[in-house]
């Protein structure tokens, strides 16, 4: 593997870390259970799994789409862990946090595959959505 390829790989990984941090910072600032570190780790892990599947194994047998499917399922379990019901079973909490963990993994996958603009735009849209006031009905 040549130096320019390694630099591209590093850039993709660092982009995933930075974008995960952007979402995580917003969640941390609002006092949510999954904050900066969690979102960075999810995005970094998704990007790393993607990059390893694309560049680490080489040959024609490597299939990054299989890794992406595994990340989606695995992160779904993490997200499910932050969803809970209130004492009376009437309210559900943690859905937005679970969704941000899930979309942060997708952003990590996008950055890992080199979809730079898409991953940045999605991060900006997600942070914008998270900044909207909650509408109580």
C-alpha positions, 0 to 999 in steps of 0.5 A: 500500500502506498503513502497516498492510499494510507493518507486517504484512509487516515483522512476518511477515519479522521473525518468520521471521528470529527463528524461523530464528535459534532453530533456527540457534542450536541448530545453531550451539551444537552445532557443526554446519556450518549454524548461525545465519546459514545458518538465518536466511538460509534462513528470511528468504529463504523469507519474503521470496520469499513476501511479494514474491509476495503483495504485490509484484506485485499483481493476480490473476496473483500466485500465492504457491503457485508461489513456495512450490514453488520454495522447496522445490526450491531449498532441497532443493539447499542441503540436499543440499550438506550431506549427505556420506558418510564415507571408507568410504562406510558412514556418512552425515552431515549428514542432520539439518542438511539437514532443519533447513534444509528445515524452516526454509524451511517455517517462513519460508514459514509466517511469510510467509503469516501463519501465526504460531501454526503457525510458532512451534509448529513451531519449538518442536517442531523445537528440542525434537526437536533437543535430544533425545539421539541414540540409537545403535543 
